[in-house]
């Protein structure tokens, strides 16, 4: 190639518009095997994400979006390895995931240093985005519930309506974090816990812990063990029927199948999706049709769908596979028509959470479905 022709080719390459990119690779790391609660979260979020990107493709969205999906098996070492593979081998431009907050906190610094945007979800530990927000620019975003938001709502309600509060939590990092947050929140409200019991994540019987709750006269059990169904199993044998409140995992359709409607009746949890709203009803019906018996969890699927909308809008806006351009596009996405309370313009330079405290409310199992908990009159 002569010099003049080489210069012309180089000039054309430099002038090539960002819109010429054909495909943007998006990496997904979710817990898709292991404990049922982990799988419920991971598969539901992924189902919603896939549906949003299906809508994007069917409406002629460009550039194309290619998903590369890995199962981290709720293992932090594996999650870190997978994220490194996504960056170094798969050359993804965005990463979405995962279920375990500990896993996210393990790989978020890697993505921040690499300059690859992360949309965390459905992980909920409070500090996932705040640990990075002052790093300019921060590449860490989230579209999910925030632990602090649901705990604050539950503490206000619990202190007002119950005499003795108890807590059962797992010994995982998540469970310990929740226990600390609850204890600190109650102290701020001049209240405390009548009983606190911890259990390892692999246990399958919480009878001793529930017996302690009964003997202490606890009338509200806060359940922050990842196997959400376990607190319900001993109740009949112990003739002990307190109100149970806890993590948004209690709204899982799989928990309903395992525990049953009667046992779940009156159970309270944080929520970010009001199934009485027309858009939520329509989404729920669509998901049931799309995934059939594999459909697991309305609120988590809806947040996955909204995360997918954010990814698609950013890709469309940036018209580029450059991670920095996509980070900027994510932060400036507008016009989202979310299923959850996620606003049309979810993020700002100082806030990378799609949900705010005002968007989280308490839900309660009533007559076989989760509805908004109405305050006592």
MONORJO-V625979 format. One record per backbone hydrogen bond with DSSP energy under -1.0 kcal/mol. CO is the residue of the C=O (numbers start at 1). NH is the residue of the N-H. E is the energy in kcal/mol with one decimal. If there is no record, write none. Layout:
CO_NH_E ; CO_NH_E
//
This chain:
2_6_-2.5 ; 3_7_-2.4 ; 4_8_-1.8 ; 5_9_-2.4 ; 6_10_-2.5 ; 7_11_-2.3 ; 8_12_-2.2 ; 9_13_-2.2 ; 10_14_-2.3 ; 11_15_-2.2 ; 17_20_-2.0 ; 18_21_-1.7 ; 22_64_-2.5 ; 24_66_-2.6 ; 25_93_-3.1 ; 26_68_-2.4 ; 27_96_-2.5 ; 28_70_-2.8 ; 30_32_-1.0 ; 30_72_-1.8 ; 35_39_-2.2 ; 36_40_-2.8 ; 37_41_-2.0 ; 38_42_-2.9 ; 39_43_-2.8 ; 40_44_-1.7 ; 41_45_-2.4 ; 42_46_-2.1 ; 43_47_-2.5 ; 44_48_-2.1 ; 45_49_-2.3 ; 46_50_-2.8 ; 47_51_-1.9 ; 48_52_-2.0 ; 49_53_-2.0 ; 50_54_-2.0 ; 51_55_-2.2 ; 52_56_-2.0 ; 53_57_-2.1 ; 54_58_-2.6 ; 55_59_-1.5 ; 56_61_-2.7 ; 57_60_-1.8 ; 64_24_-2.9 ; 66_26_-3.1 ; 68_28_-3.0 ; 70_30_-2.1 ; 72_75_-2.4 ; 75_79_-2.5 ; 76_80_-2.3 ; 77_81_-2.1 ; 78_82_-2.6 ; 79_83_-2.3 ; 80_84_-2.3 ; 81_85_-2.0 ; 82_86_-2.6 ; 83_87_-2.1 ; 84_88_-2.9 ; 85_89_-2.3 ; 85_90_-2.3 ; 86_92_-2.2 ; 94_27_-2.9 ; 95_119_-2.6 ; 96_29_-2.6 ; 98_123_-1.4 ; 100_104_-1.9 ; 101_105_-2.6 ; 102_106_-1.2 ; 103_107_-1.8 ; 104_108_-2.7 ; 107_111_-1.8 ; 108_112_-2.5 ; 109_113_-2.4 ; 110_114_-2.1 ; 111_115_-1.2 ; 111_116_-2.3 ; 117_95_-2.4 ; 118_141_-3.1 ; 119_97_-1.7 ; 120_143_-2.5 ; 124_147_-3.5 ; 125_128_-1.5 ; 127_131_-1.8 ; 129_132_-1.6 ; 129_133_-1.2 ; 132_135_-2.3 ; 139_118_-2.8 ; 141_120_-3.0 ; 142_354_-1.4 ; 146_150_-1.5 ; 147_151_-2.5 ; 148_152_-2.5 ; 149_153_-1.7 ; 150_154_-2.2 ; 151_155_-2.6 ; 152_156_-2.0 ; 153_157_-1.8 ; 154_158_-3.0 ; 155_159_-2.5 ; 156_160_-1.2 ; 157_161_-1.5 ; 158_162_-1.8 ; 164_219_-1.7 ; 164_220_-1.5 ; 165_194_-3.0 ; 166_222_-2.9 ; 167_197_-2.8 ; 168_224_-3.4 ; 169_199_-1.9 ; 172_176_-2.6 ; 173_177_-2.2 ; 174_178_-2.6 ; 175_179_-2.3 ; 176_180_-2.2 ; 177_181_-2.4 ; 178_182_-2.6 ; 179_183_-2.5 ; 180_184_-2.4 ; 181_185_-2.4 ; 182_186_-2.5 ; 183_187_-2.0 ; 184_188_-1.9 ; 186_191_-3.0 ; 187_190_-1.7 ; 195_167_-2.1 ; 197_169_-2.2 ; 199_171_-1.2 ; 200_203_-1.4 ; 206_210_-2.6 ; 207_211_-2.5 ; 208_212_-1.7 ; 209_213_-1.7 ; 210_214_-2.4 ; 211_215_-2.6 ; 212_216_-1.5 ; 213_218_-2.4 ; 214_217_-1.6 ; 219_243_-2.0 ; 220_166_-2.8 ; 221_245_-2.5 ; 222_168_-2.8 ; 223_247_-1.1 ; 224_170_-1.7 ; 226_228_-1.5 ; 227_230_-1.9 ; 229_232_-1.2 ; 234_238_-2.2 ; 235_240_-2.2 ; 243_221_-2.8 ; 244_268_-2.5 ; 245_223_-2.6 ; 247_250_-2.1 ; 248_251_-2.0 ; 249_252_-1.9 ; 252_256_-1.7 ; 253_257_-1.9 ; 254_258_-2.1 ; 255_259_-3.2 ; 256_260_-2.3 ; 260_264_-1.8 ; 261_265_-1.5 ; 264_267_-2.7 ; 267_365_-2.2 ; 268_246_-2.0 ; 269_363_-3.3 ; 271_361_-2.2 ; 274_277_-2.3 ; 277_281_-2.6 ; 278_282_-2.5 ; 279_283_-2.2 ; 280_284_-2.7 ; 281_285_-2.3 ; 282_286_-2.1 ; 283_287_-2.7 ; 284_288_-2.2 ; 285_289_-1.8 ; 286_290_-2.5 ; 287_291_-2.8 ; 288_292_-1.7 ; 291_294_-2.0 ; 292_295_-1.7 ; 296_253_-1.7 ; 297_301_-2.7 ; 298_302_-2.5 ; 299_303_-1.9 ; 300_304_-2.3 ; 301_305_-2.4 ; 302_306_-2.4 ; 303_307_-2.3 ; 304_308_-2.3 ; 305_309_-2.2 ; 306_310_-2.0 ; 307_311_-2.4 ; 308_312_-2.7 ; 309_313_-2.7 ; 310_314_-2.3 ; 311_315_-2.5 ; 312_316_-2.5 ; 313_317_-2.2 ; 314_318_-3.0 ; 315_319_-2.4 ; 322_326_-2.3 ; 323_327_-2.6 ; 324_328_-2.2 ; 325_329_-1.9 ; 326_330_-2.7 ; 327_331_-2.2 ; 328_332_-1.2 ; 330_333_-1.1 ; 344_336_-2.0 ; 348_351_-1.5 ; 351_348_-2.4 ; 352_142_-1.8 ; 356_359_-1.6 ; 357_360_-1.3 ; 361_271_-2.7 ; 362_373_-3.0 ; 363_269_-2.1 ; 364_371_-2.5 ; 365_266_-2.9 ; 369_366_-3.2 ; 371_364_-2.6
//
